[in-house]
Every structure is written in structure tokens, then in C-alpha cells.
Amino acid sequence: MPQNEYIERHRKLHGKRLDHEERTRKKAAREGHKQSENAQNLRGLRAKLYAKQRHSQKIQMRKTIKQHEERNVKGAPAENEPSNPIPSYLLDRANPTSAKALSSQIKSKRAEKAARFSVPIPKVKGISEEELFKVVKTGKKVHKKGWKRVVTKPTFVGPDFTRRPVKYERFIRPMGLRYKKANVTHPTLNVTVQLPILGVKKNPSNPLYTQLGVLSKGTIIEVNVSDLGMVTASGKIAWGRYAQITNNPENDGCLNAVLLV
């Protein structure tokens, strides 16, 4: 049995409490008081984060209310019927229209689509090649050439990775800067677990960095979530999920990421 499903299993076997609905209703009624208490008593950074969260919730609520109000908005009918006959393509102008409701519906669909592909850190500072690569000169004493590069940032290489022959290897990824695991936080469960990395999906700075497996802030990585017991829509256990790196691994010495759910 996957983790964290013991409550569902107990309910299937023994059912719910007799006063379950009443307790749920009372808990929902207390939410407003709890939010007010938090808003008054929180201090410092927690207060700022909480205020920001409540601000976004209120904006979303007002937008939803406005959409409901615009749903039945209709255009004003013609005040006076024209004495002269009008062509057929102008007959629809007198009919009520729901253009505002239609436009708000389209906007909400676009917002939902954008939210599906949103990430915790939408913008990151780019990394230049001068900062990422260090030139290594190789060859004979007199005729040294500087075409090799050493990667100075943390990287990920697969378990079956084999280095190319020294004569043909252009990019060198040091062993001390290779990472295999990441501390991944689940945004809804608020738990952090250490999961093995499966691959680097996208580095926003450069496609070359994605190919080399460079792990910088904002990089999308794929992690193995089979131990978490997450399931897909069809009921199968999920194997790999994407996560975004939220820290600078070269400064912290570890890899922190947020799961994209």
C-alpha cells in the first residue's frame, strides 16, 4: 500500500464518524476566524508571505465573482424598430449578445493553461560561458592549445556515463561537482524527501548547459518519485516527475528543488 493512505483505508473498512459532516461544516466555518487570527499575530517574514498569499486569494476571488456577474451580461436591444426594412446581415444586431461572458471565459481558459505550465521561479539570471567554463590548455610545451573547457558548476551525469578518450574530450565535468540526489519539496504536502535524479530536462540559460547536465538555479530536473506512492490518472504508480531547482548548488553544497505538480 502506498504511503499516507491509511486514513482512506480505515474509512473503507469501518466508515466515517456519525458526526463527520457536522465536524467538517464547523471546521469550514472556523476558517475565517483562523485566517483573521493569523493575520493579526504573525510577525516578520511569515507575516509578509501570509499577506502575499491572502492578497492573491482575494484577487482570484474577485475575478471569479466578476466572471459570474458578467456571465449574464447582454447587449441592450434596439430602442425603436426601424421603419425601413433592414438587410438580413443586420438582424442579429438587435439580439442580445454575451460577448463579455465569452471573452472572460476565454481569458480564464488561457489562465488555466498558463498555470498548468507555471514554475515556482519563472525568471532566473543567465549564466555566461565565461563564468561556467574554465579554459584548459593541453598539448606539448611549445604548442599548447586552449580548446578544452572545465565545467565549474555542479552537473549531473547518468549512471552509465563513460568519459570520452582524453584526446577527444572537449568538456570536462569534475567528479567532485557531480550530483546524484536532490532534496525535493512537495508543495501541497509540505514534506521534503531526498530523491535520486533521473535527468536534466531544461536549463533556462543555454541549450548547451542542458546537454551537459548543468545544475543551476531554475533548472528543470526529473526525479524518481516511485517511493512517494504518487499515482497517475490511470492509477499506475508514477515513476518520474519534474522539479525545479530553487537554490544555488555551488554555494550551498546541496540540491534543493520544488516538485511540479
N, C-alpha and C positions, 0 to 999 in steps of 0.2 A: 504494500500500500504506500502511495506517495506520502511525503511529509505534510503535516498541517491539515490533514483531512479527518482527524479523529472526531471532531465535533459533528461533521456531516455523517460519519459512520454511526455515531451514537444516536443521532436523530433518526436515521433509517431503522435502527434496531428497536429503539424504545420510544420514538416520537418526541414531540415538543412538550414543554410545560403547559399546564392548563391556562395559565395567565400570560402566555408568551406574547400574544397580540397586545394585551394591555400594557405590559412592561415595555414593549417596543414603542408604543404610542407615547408613553410617558418619557421615555428616553429622547425621542424626537422632539417632544415639547420642551425638554430641558436644554436643548442645543443652543437656543438663543441666549439663555442665561449664562451658559458656559462660555460662549463666544464673547459676551459682554465682560465677564469676569477676567478672561484672558487679556482682552484689550486694555483693561484698566490696570492690571497687575504686572504684566510683562514689562521688562526693562532691557535696555541695551539693544544688542544685535537681534535677539529673539523678537523684541517688540517691532523692530523695523521689518523683519521677514514676515511676521504675522500681519502687520498693517499692509504690506505689499500684497500678500495673499488675499486678504479681505477686499482690498481695492479691486483686484482682478475679478473676484467673485461678484462684486456688486456691479461692475461694468457688464459682465456676462449676463447677469440677471436683468439689468435694464435693457440690454439688447433683446433678450428673449421676450420681455414684456412689450417692447416696441414692435417686434415682429408679430406678436399676437394681435396688437392693436391695428397693424397695417394689413392684417390678413383679409379683413372685410372692407377695406377701403375701395370705394368705387368712384368712377368719374361722374361728374354732375350731368344729368340728362339735359337735352336741349330745352330752353325755356319756352320758345314759341315754335310751333310747327311751321315749316316754310310753306308759303302759298304756292310757289312754283315746284314742279316735280324735280327731284334730285337724282343724279345717276346712282347706279347700284353700288359703285365702289365707295360712295359717301354714306351709305345707310348705316354702316357699323359705327359711325362716329357718335350717334345718339345713344348707342347701347352702353350700359355700364362697363367699365374696364377695371381690371385688377392688376394694373401694371406695377404698382408699388409692392404688392404682395409677391408678385412673381420675381421682381428684382431682389427683394430681401431673401427670398427662398434660394435664389441663385448664389447670393453672397454667402449665405450660411453653408451651402454645399461646398463652396470654394474654401471657406474657413475650415470646415471639417477635413477636407482633403489636405490642406496645408498642415493641419495639426497632426495628421497621421504620419507625415514625414518630418515633423519638427524634432529638433535635438536640444538637449539641455544647454549647450553652448553654440549658438548659431554663428558667431563670428570669432575668429581667432587671429592672432598676429602671425604673419607669414615668417617662414624661416628661409634665409638666403643660403645659397650654396656655399658662400664663403664661411658662414657660421657652421654649417653642417659638415663640410668636408675639410680635411686637412691634407695638404699635398705631401706625397711621399716620393722622394727621388730614388730611383733604383738604376742599376747598371754598373758599368766599370767606373773606375775612379775619375777618369777624364771625361767620359761621355755619359754622364748621368742624365736621365730623362725624368721629367715630373709628370707622368700621365696617370699614376696611381693615386687613389684617394682613400683615406681612412675616415669612416663614419664616426663622428664624435658624439652622436646622440644614441639613446637606447634603441635597440632594434629587436625584432622577432624573426627567428628563422624556424622552419619546420623541423620535426624530429628526424626526418630522413635527409636533412641538408648535408651536402658534401661540398667542400670548397673546391673551386677550380684549381688547376695547376698554377703555381706561383707565376709562371711566365705569362699566363693569360688572364689573371685575376686583376680587374680594374678597381673594384670597390671592395675594401676590406672592412668587415664588421667584427670588431673585437669581441672575444668571448666574455670579457667582464661586463659588457654593456648589453648582453642578450637577456631578455626576459621570457619566462615561460608561463607565469601565472599573474593574475590581476585581482585586486580587491574590488569586487563588483557589488554595488549597492542596488537593491530593488526599490524603486521609487514609491510603490504603493505599500509594500510590506515593511519598509524601513529596516531591512536587515542587510548586513554586509557579509559576504562569503568570498572565500578565495577560490577562484575558478581557473582552470587551465585555458590558455589562449589557443584558438584554432587557426587564426589567420588575421591579417590586416586587410580590411575591406576598402578603406578610403582614408588617405591623408590629404587634408584640405590644402596643404601648402603646394604640393607638386606631385604629378603622377609618378615621377621617378622615385619619390620617397615612398609611395605606396608599393611600388615594385620591390624596393629594398627592405620594406617592412619597418620603416622608421616609426617609433612610438613617441609622438609629441602631443601636446595639449590640443584637444579637439579631434583626434584621430578616431575613426570608427573601427572597432575591432570585433571579431567574432569569438565568443566564448562558449565553452561547453557547459550547458545548464541541465544536463541529464540528472545530476544529483539533486537538483531542486524539486524534481517531480512536476515540472511545468508540462502541460499538455497542449496540443494544437486543437484547432476547431473540430477536427475529425476524431479526437480522443486519443491520439497517439502521443507518446512522450516526446517532448521537444528535445532535440539534440543540440543545435547551435542557435544562439541568439546574438544580436548585435548590441554593442555597448559603446559609449563614448568616453574617452579619457578626459578626466576633469582636472588633472594636476600636471605639473612639470616633472616627469620621472627623473630627469637628470639632476634635479635639485633635491628631491625627497628620497630617492633611493628605492621607491616602490611605485606600483602602478595602481592608481585609483580610477574607477570608472563607474558610470551610471548605466543601468540596463535600459534599453529602449523597448518599452512595452506598448 
